[in-house]
Amino acid sequence: MSFPMSSTAPAGTRPDPVVAAALLSHAFLWMFSGLLVTAGVAFVVQANAQVMRTAMDNLLPIFFGQLAMVWAIGLG
């Protein structure tokens, strides 16, 4: 299986340090944003008994929905 539009650099070359640092900075910013969203959702769910009950009653659909979302994102 070949990928004609591959973004890998040829062997023996290194990416520009500025580009690599910017990429890492953006990746860590996205991870931090994801943690903030997770903390916000956790706070709302634990503070509201009805939302907690609804989440617990729909545990399997939520689980399979998350798997489907990961699968869809993986397709690109």
PyMOL commands that set and color helices and strands:
alter all, ss='L'
color gray80, all
select helices_A, chain A and resi 17-47+49-57+59-75
alter helices_A, ss='H'
color red, helices_A
deselect
rebuild
show_as cartoon
